[in-house]
Amino acid sequence: MSRPTSIYRHRWPQLEADMFLADGGIETTLIFADGLDLPDFAAFTLLADPAGRAALVRYFDRYADIANRDGVGIVLETATWRASPDWGARRGYDAAQLARANRDAVDLLLDVRRRYETAPTPVVISGCVGPRGDGYAPETLMTRAEARAYHAPQIECFADSTADLVTAITMTNVAEATGIVDAAVELGVPVVISFTVEIDGTLPSGETLGAAITAVDRDTEGYPAYYMVNCAHPTRRGRSGCTVSGPMRPSSATSSWTRPRSSTPATRTSLRPTTRSCATRCRG
C-alpha cells in the first residue's frame, strides 16, 4: 500500500525563510495555563477525550494564528513526546492503541494546517519523539541498536502518515539520538535531533554539544536535516564547545542550526545562535 502524500517531506521551508515559528512548551502550557492533569507529561492521552482534544486544538491554534497573522511559516510538533512504548504502557496503552494515538496526533495537526496555511504561512507537521527515559537526568542508557529498536514503531507511524518529518526532542546522549536516526533512515523519513544541554553547555550524559553533533553526523553520514537545542538559555550554547564538520548556518526554526547538503566536510566552523530565532522548545 502506498504511503500518504506529505507536502514538505522533501523540501523544508523552515530552512529557506528568514524567520520561522514553532510551538513551544506544550505540556507546560497545558498543565500550568490550562490546569490539565498530565501524568508523566503524556499529552497524547488528551487525544482520546473530546475536552482534551479541544485543549490541544486551542493550543496549536494560538501559535498558528500568530504565524498566519504575521505571514511567516511555522513548525508544529505532534503531542506525542511520551507516545512511545514504555511511557505508553505506563498510561495503559498497548502497541495498537499507541500507534493509533500517534496517527491521530498527526491528523489533528492536518486539520490545523487546513485552516491556517497560506502561501506566506507554510505549516510543517513534525512527528515528535521523546526519550525513552528522563529527558533531563538519564538513568539507564541504551545502545544504538536498542534505541533504534525501541523508537522504530513510533517513527514508523510518522513515516506512514502525512507528517513532514520526525523531530527527536530532549535527547540526552549520542547513542539514543543515533539509534533514532538509524530508524528514520530505515523508514525513509527526514529527522531532526534536539539535544538537552546543562548549565555548562554539555549534555546530561557529559558530552559537549559539538562532540554529540559531530558523532551523530559521522555515524549516520550526515542524515539529520538539522539539529536543535531545547530547554536551554542561549548563553549555554556559547559554553558548549560546539564545532562540527562542514559549513554550518543558523536555521531560523527554534534555536536550531543546519549544515547545507552541499557542504564539504573538510571545512570546520563554530555554530552560532541565530538572532532571528523566535521560539525555543522547552519541556518541563
C-alpha positions in Angstrom: 0.0 0.0 0.0 1.4 3.4 -0.9 2.1 5.9 1.8 0.0 9.1 2.3 1.5 12.1 0.5 3.4 14.6 2.6 3.7 18.2 1.5 7.1 19.1 2.9 8.9 15.8 3.3 11.4 16.6 0.6 11.6 20.4 0.9 11.8 22.1 4.3 10.6 25.7 4.1 11.9 26.4 7.6 15.4 26.3 6.1 14.6 28.7 3.4 12.9 31.5 5.4 14.4 34.5 7.3 12.1 33.7 10.2 10.0 30.6 11.0 8.0 30.0 14.1 7.5 26.9 16.3 5.1 26.0 19.1 6.7 25.7 22.5 6.2 24.2 25.9 3.0 22.2 25.1 2.9 20.2 28.4 3.9 23.2 30.5 1.1 25.3 28.9 -1.5 22.5 29.3 -0.6 22.0 32.9 0.0 25.5 34.2 -2.0 27.7 31.9 -5.0 25.3 31.2 -5.0 23.5 34.5 -5.0 20.0 33.0 -3.7 16.9 34.7 -1.0 15.2 32.6 0.7 12.3 34.5 4.1 11.7 33.0 3.6 14.8 30.9 1.8 12.5 28.5 -0.1 15.0 26.4 -1.0 12.3 23.8 -3.6 10.9 26.2 -5.7 14.0 25.6 -6.5 12.8 22.1 -8.9 10.2 23.4 -11.1 12.7 25.1 -13.2 15.4 23.4 -12.3 18.0 26.1 -8.7 17.0 25.8 -8.7 17.3 22.0 -10.3 20.7 22.3 -7.5 21.8 24.6 -4.9 20.6 22.1 -6.6 22.4 19.3 -6.7 25.7 21.3 -3.0 25.3 22.0 -2.0 24.8 18.4 -4.5 27.4 17.1 -2.8 30.1 19.2 0.5 29.5 17.5 -0.9 29.0 14.0 -2.9 32.2 14.3 0.2 34.2 15.2 2.1 32.7 12.2 -0.9 33.5 9.9 -1.3 37.0 11.2 2.4 37.8 10.7 2.8 36.0 7.4 5.5 33.6 8.5 5.7 29.8 8.5 5.5 27.5 11.5 6.6 24.0 12.5 4.0 22.3 14.7 5.1 19.2 16.8 2.6 16.4 17.4 1.6 16.0 21.1 3.5 12.7 21.2 6.6 13.3 23.2 5.6 10.5 25.5 3.8 8.3 23.0 6.5 5.6 22.9 6.2 2.0 24.2 7.5 2.4 27.8 5.6 5.6 28.5 2.5 4.4 26.7 2.4 1.3 28.9 2.6 3.4 32.0 -0.6 5.1 30.8 -2.3 1.8 29.9 -1.8 1.9 26.2 -0.9 -1.2 24.2 1.0 -1.1 20.9 -2.1 -0.8 18.7 -3.6 2.0 20.9 -0.3 3.8 20.9 0.0 3.6 17.1 -3.5 5.0 16.8 -2.6 7.9 19.1 0.5 8.8 17.1 -1.5 8.8 13.8 -4.3 10.7 15.4 -1.9 13.4 16.6 -0.8 13.9 13.0 -4.4 14.1 11.8 -5.2 16.8 14.4 -2.4 18.9 13.0 -3.5 18.3 9.5 -6.8 20.0 10.4 -4.8 22.9 11.9 -2.9 23.2 8.6 -6.0 23.1 6.5 -7.4 26.0 8.5 -4.3 28.2 8.7 -1.9 27.5 5.9 -1.5 30.2 3.2 1.2 30.9 0.7 3.2 33.1 3.1 2.5 30.7 6.0 3.5 27.1 5.3 2.6 24.8 8.2 5.1 22.0 8.7 4.0 19.0 10.7 6.6 17.2 12.7 6.2 13.9 14.4 7.6 14.4 17.9 9.7 11.7 19.5 10.8 11.9 23.1 13.5 10.0 25.0 12.9 6.5 26.5 13.9 7.8 29.9 14.0 11.1 31.7 14.8 13.9 29.2 17.0 15.7 31.7 18.6 13.1 34.0 19.1 9.8 32.2 19.5 6.9 34.5 19.9 4.0 32.0 21.4 4.5 28.6 20.5 2.3 25.6 22.9 1.1 23.0 22.5 2.5 19.5 20.8 -0.8 18.4 18.5 -0.8 21.3 17.5 2.8 20.6 16.7 2.0 17.0 14.5 -0.9 18.0 12.7 1.0 20.8 11.9 4.1 18.7 11.2 2.4 15.4 7.5 1.7 16.0 6.7 5.3 16.7 8.8 6.6 13.9 7.1 4.1 11.5 3.7 5.7 12.4 5.0 9.1 11.3 6.7 7.7 8.2 3.4 6.1 7.1 1.5 9.3 7.8 1.4 12.7 6.2 3.9 14.1 8.7 6.6 16.0 7.0 9.5 14.9 9.3 10.3 13.5 12.7 11.9 15.5 15.5 13.5 13.9 18.5 13.2 16.3 21.4 15.2 16.3 24.7 17.9 13.8 23.6 20.4 13.4 26.4 23.0 11.2 24.8 24.6 10.2 21.5 23.6 6.6 21.3 19.9 7.2 21.6 20.0 10.1 19.1 21.9 7.9 16.7 19.6 5.0 17.0 16.6 7.3 16.3 18.4 8.5 13.1 19.0 4.9 12.1 15.3 4.1 12.4 14.5 7.2 10.4 16.9 6.2 7.7 15.5 2.7 7.5 11.9 4.0 7.3 12.7 6.8 4.8 11.7 9.8 6.8 13.6 13.0 7.5 14.7 13.5 11.1 15.8 16.4 13.3 17.7 15.9 16.5 17.3 18.3 19.5 19.7 17.9 22.5 19.2 18.9 26.1 22.1 20.8 27.5 23.0 21.6 31.1 24.1 24.9 32.5 27.7 24.2 31.5 26.6 23.6 27.9 27.1 19.8 28.0 24.6 17.1 27.5 23.3 15.3 30.7 25.4 12.3 29.7 28.5 14.5 29.7 29.3 15.0 26.0 29.8 18.5 24.7 27.1 19.6 22.2 29.7 19.9 19.5 31.0 16.4 20.1 27.5 15.0 20.2 26.5 16.6 16.8 29.8 15.5 15.3 29.3 11.9 16.5 25.8 11.6 15.2 26.7 13.1 11.9 29.7 10.9 11.5 27.9 7.7 12.3 24.8 8.4 10.1 26.6 10.0 7.2 25.1 13.4 7.9 21.5 12.2 7.6 19.8 14.6 10.1 18.2 17.5 8.4 19.4 19.9 11.2 20.0 20.0 14.9 18.3 21.9 17.7 18.9 22.7 21.4 16.0 22.6 23.8 15.3 23.8 27.3 18.4 26.0 27.4 19.2 29.7 27.7 21.1 30.8 24.6 24.2 31.6 26.7 24.6 27.9 27.4 25.3 27.2 23.8 28.3 29.5 23.9 29.9 27.2 26.5 29.1 24.0 24.7 32.3 23.7 22.6 30.1 23.3 19.6 32.2 22.7 16.5 31.1 20.4 13.7 32.2 19.2 10.3 31.0 21.1 7.4 29.9 24.7 7.0 27.0 25.4 9.4 24.5 28.1 9.1 21.7 29.0 11.6 18.2 27.9 10.8 15.5 30.3 11.9 13.5 27.4 13.3 13.5 27.0 17.1 17.1 27.7 18.0 18.5 25.3 15.5 21.3 25.0 13.1 21.7 23.2 9.9 24.5 22.2 7.5 23.7 22.8 3.9 23.6 19.5 2.0 26.2 20.8 -0.5 28.7 21.3 2.3 32.2 19.9 2.2 33.3 18.0 5.4 36.8 19.5 5.1 35.7 22.8 6.5 35.1 23.4 10.2 33.2 26.2 11.7 31.6 27.0 15.1 27.8 27.0 15.5 26.4 30.4 16.2 22.9 31.1 17.6 20.7 33.0 15.3 19.4 36.3 16.3 16.2 35.6 14.4 15.2 32.6 16.4 11.7 33.2 17.7 10.9 30.2 19.8 12.8 27.7 21.9 11.1 24.4 22.7 11.1 23.9 26.5 10.0 20.7 28.0 9.0 20.7 31.7 
